[in-house]
């Protein structure tokens, strides 16, 4: 995903992009984790998926 040349290694710019992506995901996780316990409840997972544009039926979310 970040290894644009598909050589099995990343450049400094690719690493910066990866690092930025990781920090973005960490912020998103922390915003979704309502009680800040470091875990996502079923409700929090549903919020995360809905926020990412995945409007799954409740039955599917119960399986997760």
C-alpha positions in Angstrom: 0.0 0.0 0.0 2.8 2.4 0.8 5.6 0.7 -1.1 4.8 2.3 -4.4 7.6 0.6 -6.2 6.6 -2.8 -4.9 10.3 -3.6 -4.0 9.7 -4.7 -0.4 11.1 -1.5 1.0 9.8 2.0 1.4 11.4 5.4 0.8 11.6 8.2 3.3 8.6 9.9 1.7 6.6 6.6 1.7 7.5 6.2 5.4 6.3 9.7 6.1 3.0 8.9 4.4 2.7 5.6 6.4 3.4 7.4 9.6 0.8 10.1 8.8 -1.7 7.4 8.0 -1.0 5.5 11.3 -1.4 8.7 13.3 -4.7 9.5 11.5 -6.0 6.0 12.3 -5.0 6.4 16.0 -6.9 9.7 16.2 -9.9 8.1 14.5 -9.8 5.2 16.9 -9.6 7.5 19.9 -12.6 9.5 18.7 -14.6 6.3 18.2 -13.6 4.8 21.6 -16.2 6.7 23.6 -15.1 5.5 27.1 -11.4 5.6 26.2 -10.7 2.1 27.5 -8.6 1.1 24.5 -11.2 -1.3 23.1 -14.1 -0.8 20.7 -17.5 -2.1 21.8 -20.0 -3.4 19.3 -21.6 0.0 19.3 -18.3 1.8 18.7 -17.4 -0.6 15.9 -20.8 0.2 14.3 -20.0 3.9 14.6 -16.6 3.4 13.0 -18.0 1.4 10.1 -20.8 3.9 9.5 -18.4 6.8 9.7 -16.3 5.1 7.1 -19.3 4.8 4.8 -20.2 1.2 5.5 -23.8 1.0 6.3 -24.1 -2.6 7.2 -27.3 -4.2 8.4 -27.5 -4.7 12.2 -27.5 -8.5 11.7 -24.1 -8.3 10.1 -22.8 -6.1 12.9 -24.0 -8.6 15.5 -21.9 -11.3 13.8 -18.8 -9.1 14.1 
